[in-house]
């Protein structure tokens, strides 16, 4: 049995819950504990209840998502731990890095990160690169006209910005400026935040291109979901976007120059080619089932005390 701890912040359907759902479908028994509150004191207030939950659960291991959640779970007692760090944990806050390195080395059985860049930034032999998987049954190509009709979108080309505009690292100001510089009356910029996760396949299929202008990311879930729907993407060079889309038509990497972004956006909107992002997701083993298989192997090695499944 696995206990999954997750931050209270994040998308409506949190990363741990999505991953846990895939594990449950594969036959694993999962319990959840969500951290309530924000900031270091908010996490510390969860300690007594979290310690009691872990003690009474008799879990084979605890899998914690996000850095502060993992630290809180570590302080809640001695137990086998797998930790998943996200992009902002490692790339967005250099002050916490020494603490992460300390816990990676002395406390966490395995640490999972989303990209090779994150791995090299921490630098530890127990670190495994394993991006979040995409539910390719949920995220799949649909009829664009029907998707737009269901969402009530106007008859314009749609540039989708699927991130929180208020988060500085998502850089919505750059997205808005770049869109404006296209000077196209036939297109609209659609910022989308806090939409029900079940509706996201409709938005990806209704759009003409996904726009990502982030300053940093881990493994960009929105890009992988868009790829599974065969949606074109224009993105700054963050996370694993370049690696996952290399050589594919309809996928454009930009600088942070709004003129460069505008030019590639316009190119993507006018393209008449069929994208093959879905085939690439499956080829790279980034579908949810493949990632679940790899995660199960990580759990097995931690529980049995055997070597790192990636051979490091």
C-alpha positions in Angstrom: 0.0 0.0 0.0 1.2 3.5 -0.9 0.5 6.8 0.9 0.6 9.8 -1.4 1.1 13.2 0.2 0.5 16.3 -2.0 0.4 20.1 -1.7 -2.8 21.9 -1.3 -1.7 24.3 -4.1 -1.9 23.4 -7.8 -4.5 22.4 -10.3 -8.0 21.3 -9.4 -7.0 17.7 -9.9 -3.5 17.6 -8.3 -0.5 15.8 -9.7 -0.5 13.2 -7.0 -4.1 12.4 -7.5 -3.7 12.0 -11.3 -0.7 9.7 -10.8 -2.5 7.9 -8.0 -5.5 7.2 -10.3 -3.2 5.5 -12.8 -1.6 3.5 -10.1 -5.0 2.4 -8.7 -6.1 1.3 -12.2 -2.9 -0.8 -12.3 -4.0 -2.6 -9.1 -2.1 -0.6 -6.4 -3.8 0.4 -3.1 -3.4 4.1 -2.6 -4.3 6.5 0.3 -4.0 10.3 0.1 -3.1 13.0 2.5 -3.4 16.6 1.3 -1.4 19.3 3.0 -3.7 22.2 4.1 -2.3 25.7 4.5 0.5 27.6 2.8 4.0 28.6 3.7 6.4 26.7 6.0 4.2 27.2 9.1 1.2 25.9 7.2 3.1 22.7 6.4 4.4 22.3 9.9 0.8 22.5 11.3 0.1 19.3 9.4 2.8 17.4 11.2 0.8 15.7 14.0 -2.0 14.6 11.7 0.4 13.5 9.0 2.5 11.5 11.5 -0.6 9.8 12.8 -1.9 9.0 9.3 1.4 7.4 8.3 1.7 5.5 11.6 -1.8 4.1 11.4 -1.6 3.4 7.6 1.2 0.8 7.8 2.3 1.8 4.3 4.9 0.1 2.2 6.1 3.5 1.3 5.1 7.2 1.2 5.3 9.1 -2.1 5.4 12.9 -1.5 4.9 15.5 -4.2 6.6 18.9 -4.0 9.5 19.9 -1.8 7.8 21.3 1.3 5.4 18.4 1.3 8.3 15.9 1.2 10.1 17.7 3.9 7.0 17.7 6.2 6.5 14.0 5.5 10.2 13.3 6.2 9.9 15.0 9.6 6.8 13.0 10.4 8.7 9.8 11.1 10.9 7.2 9.7 9.4 5.4 6.6 10.4 4.6 3.1 10.0 7.6 0.9 9.8 8.4 -2.8 9.7 12.1 -3.6 8.6 13.9 -6.8 10.0 17.4 -7.3 8.4 19.8 -9.7 10.1 22.5 -11.8 9.5 25.4 -9.4 11.0 23.4 -6.5 14.4 23.1 -8.3 14.5 25.8 -10.9 12.6 28.6 -9.3 14.0 28.9 -5.8 17.8 28.5 -5.4 17.6 29.1 -1.6 15.9 25.7 -1.0 18.4 23.7 -3.1 20.9 23.0 -0.3 18.1 21.6 1.8 16.8 19.4 -1.1 20.3 18.1 -1.7 20.6 17.2 2.0 17.3 15.3 2.0 18.0 13.6 -1.3 21.3 12.3 0.1 20.3 11.2 3.6 16.6 10.8 3.8 14.7 10.1 0.6 15.0 6.6 -0.9 14.4 7.9 -4.4 13.9 11.4 -5.8 12.1 11.8 -9.0 12.5 14.9 -11.2 11.0 15.9 -14.5 14.0 16.7 -16.7 17.7 16.1 -17.0 18.3 19.8 -16.2 16.6 19.4 -12.9 18.7 16.3 -12.2 22.0 18.0 -12.9 21.0 21.0 -10.8 20.5 18.9 -7.7 23.2 16.3 -8.5 22.6 13.1 -6.7 22.8 9.4 -7.7 19.4 8.6 -6.2 17.7 11.0 -8.7 15.5 9.5 -11.5 14.1 11.5 -14.4 10.5 10.5 -14.9 8.1 13.1 -16.4 4.4 13.0 -15.6 2.5 10.8 -18.0 -0.4 11.8 -20.3 -3.8 10.0 -20.2 -4.0 9.2 -23.9 -7.5 7.8 -23.6 -8.6 11.2 -22.2 -6.4 13.4 -24.3 -7.0 12.4 -27.9 -7.9 14.1 -31.2 -11.5 15.3 -31.6 -13.4 17.1 -34.3 -12.4 20.8 -34.0 -15.8 22.2 -35.2 -17.7 20.1 -32.7 -15.3 21.1 -29.8 -15.7 24.8 -30.7 -19.4 24.5 -30.8 -19.6 22.8 -27.4 -17.4 25.6 -25.9 -19.3 28.4 -27.7 -16.1 29.9 -29.3 -16.4 32.4 -32.1 -15.3 31.8 -35.6 -11.7 32.8 -35.2 -8.3 31.1 -34.9 -7.7 30.3 -31.3 -4.4 30.8 -29.5 -4.7 28.9 -26.2 -2.7 30.0 -23.1 -3.4 27.2 -20.6 -1.7 28.6 -17.4 -2.4 30.9 -14.5 -1.9 34.4 -15.8 -1.1 35.7 -12.3 2.0 33.4 -11.8 5.0 35.4 -12.8 7.0 32.5 -14.3 4.1 31.8 -16.7 4.8 35.2 -18.3 1.3 36.1 -19.5 2.5 39.7 -20.2 4.9 38.3 -22.8 2.1 36.1 -24.3 -0.3 39.0 -24.6 2.4 41.3 -26.1 3.4 38.7 -28.6 -0.1 38.0 -29.7 -0.8 41.8 -30.1 2.3 42.1 -32.4 0.7 39.6 -34.9 -1.9 42.3 -35.6 -4.4 39.6 -36.8 -8.1 40.3 -36.6 -8.8 36.7 -37.5 -7.3 35.3 -34.2 -8.1 35.5 -30.5 -6.0 34.8 -27.4 -7.8 32.5 -24.9 -6.3 32.5 -21.4 -7.5 29.5 -19.5 -7.0 28.8 -15.8 -8.9 26.7 -13.3 -11.0 25.0 -16.0 -12.3 21.6 -15.0 -9.6 19.0 -16.0 -12.2 16.9 -17.8 -12.9 19.9 -20.2 -9.3 20.3 -21.2 -9.4 17.9 -24.2 -12.2 20.0 -25.6 -10.1 23.2 -25.3 -7.0 21.6 -26.9 -9.0 20.3 -29.8 -10.9 23.6 -30.3 -7.6 25.6 -30.4 -5.3 26.2 -33.4 -2.1 26.4 -31.3 -1.0 26.2 -27.7 1.2 29.2 -26.6 3.7 28.7 -23.7 5.8 31.7 -22.7 7.2 30.5 -19.3 10.5 31.6 -17.9 11.0 28.1 -16.5 9.2 24.7 -16.2 9.8 21.1 -15.3 8.1 18.8 -17.7 5.4 20.9 -19.3 2.2 18.9 -18.9 0.1 21.3 -21.1 2.5 20.7 -24.0 2.3 16.9 -23.6 -1.5 17.0 -23.4 -1.6 19.2 -26.5 0.7 16.8 -28.3 -1.6 13.9 -27.4 -4.4 15.9 -29.1 -2.2 16.7 -32.1 -2.4 20.4 -31.4 0.4 22.6 -32.6 2.6 24.3 -30.0 4.6 27.5 -29.8 6.8 27.6 -26.7 9.8 29.2 -25.1 12.7 26.8 -24.6 11.7 25.5 -21.2 11.6 22.1 -19.5 11.5 19.2 -21.9 9.6 20.9 -24.8 12.6 21.0 -27.2 13.4 17.3 -26.5 9.9 16.1 -26.8 9.1 18.0 -30.0 12.4 17.8 -31.8 12.0 17.3 -35.6 8.2 17.5 -35.5 6.4 19.8 -37.9 4.0 22.3 -36.2 6.0 22.6 -33.0 8.0 25.8 -32.7 10.6 26.8 -30.1 11.1 30.5 -29.6 13.2 33.0 -27.7 11.7 35.4 -25.2 11.5 38.1 -28.0 7.9 39.0 -28.6 8.6 39.5 -32.3 10.0 36.0 -32.6 7.0 34.6 -30.8 4.6 36.5 -32.9 6.2 35.3 -36.1 6.1 31.7 -35.1 2.6 32.0 -33.8 1.5 33.4 -37.2 3.3 30.6 -38.9 1.6 28.0 -36.7 -1.8 29.5 -37.3 -1.4 29.4 -41.1 0.1 25.9 -41.4 -1.8 23.3 -43.3 0.1 20.3 -42.1 -1.1 17.4 -39.9 0.9 17.3 -36.7 2.1 14.0 -35.2 2.5 14.9 -31.5 0.4 12.0 -30.3 2.7 9.5 -32.0 5.7 11.1 -30.4 4.1 10.9 -26.9 3.6 7.2 -27.3 7.0 6.7 -28.9 8.7 8.4 -25.9 6.7 6.3 -23.4 5.1 9.4 -22.0 1.6 7.9 -21.9 0.2 7.4 -18.4 0.4 3.6 -18.6 4.1 3.5 -19.5 5.0 6.0 -16.8 2.9 4.0 -14.3 5.0 0.9 -15.2 8.2 2.8 -14.5 6.9 4.2 -11.2 5.8 0.7 -10.1 9.4 -0.5 -10.7 10.7 2.4 -8.6 8.4 1.4 -5.8 9.5 -2.2 -6.1 13.2 -1.4 -5.8 12.6 0.9 -2.8 10.5 -1.6 -0.9 12.9 -4.5 -1.7 15.9 -2.4 -1.0 17.5 -3.3 -4.3 19.4 -1.0 -6.7 18.3 2.1 -8.6 16.0 1.0 -11.5 17.8 3.3 -13.8 21.1 1.8 -12.9 22.6 5.0 -11.4 
